[in-house]
C-alpha cells in the first residue's frame, strides 16, 4: 500500500505562487506515474498535470504550473505561479505503478485558495 501526503496549500493573492508537495511511502517511487488533480466547490474533480518520463498539463495551467519530482526524496511537486481565483480548489496527488489507466493511490488533498 502506497501512502501519499500532500502539503503546501494555503491562501494566496491573485498573481502569487505556491508549491505543493506530494510525499510518497512507496519504494521506487520514481517508477510511478504521478498526477495532480483538483476539485473546486460544486465542480467535478479535474486533471491538472502528470509526470512520468515526461510531463503533461491541462490547457488552463500551461505556462503557469510546473510538475517535477525529486526521486531522492520520494516527492513530486507542483509549482503554481500566476495564480488566479479560478485555481481555488482542493488539490490531490495520485499515483500508479501502471503507466496507463486509473490511478490506484490518492492523497487526502490540500486546500488552495486564491483571493482576488
Buried (B, 14 or more C-beta within 10 A) or exposed (E): EBEBBBEBBEEBEEEBEBBBBBBBEBEEBBEBBBBBBBBBEEEEBEBBBBBBEEEEBBEEBEEBBBBEBEEEEBBBBBBBBEBBEEBBBBBBBBBBEEEEEEBBBBBEBBEBBBEE
